[in-house]
């Protein structure tokens, strides 16, 4: 497992007790909502998998965790001060309130002057801004996604209302 295939959830602080329980500092919100069966511990740059026997959340930002085969303080101590990761597949999906411009992929773009342009088939991220791609009159048209161009978004109907700068479509259609 590579680090880019995972997301960090916290750090093991120290062993707790003599039976291998570990205290985990959690800096990932909503961790109790995730069903955790295995974690990955960063040991000298390599992610080592451990199966979780039990996990408790006594207070915010704290978890107590028992790992399979870690049943003594001697086995638990080397894990102290190590970062903990979960597989990206376990990362919760963004809620509607966390809607971003990248979520416009697949939305229909409707220009104030030209009418329906088509579905947004790609959104490319550049350092300055996001650029949307639509196919309009058999031509690939690119336009920025920003406050000046976007006039409204209908999430229910998957429509984004835009006002393209004068002449932008002419560049692609001529």
Buried (B, 14 or more C-beta within 10 A) or exposed (E): BEBEEBEBBBBBBBBBEEEBBBBBBBEBEEBEEBEBEBBBBBEEEEBEEBEBBEBEBEEEEBBBBBBEEBBEBEEBEEBEEBBBBBBEEBEEEEEEEEEEBEBBBEBBBBBEEBEEBBBBEEBEEEEEEBBBBBEBEEEEBEBBBEEEBBEEBEEEEBBBBBEBEEEBBEEEEE
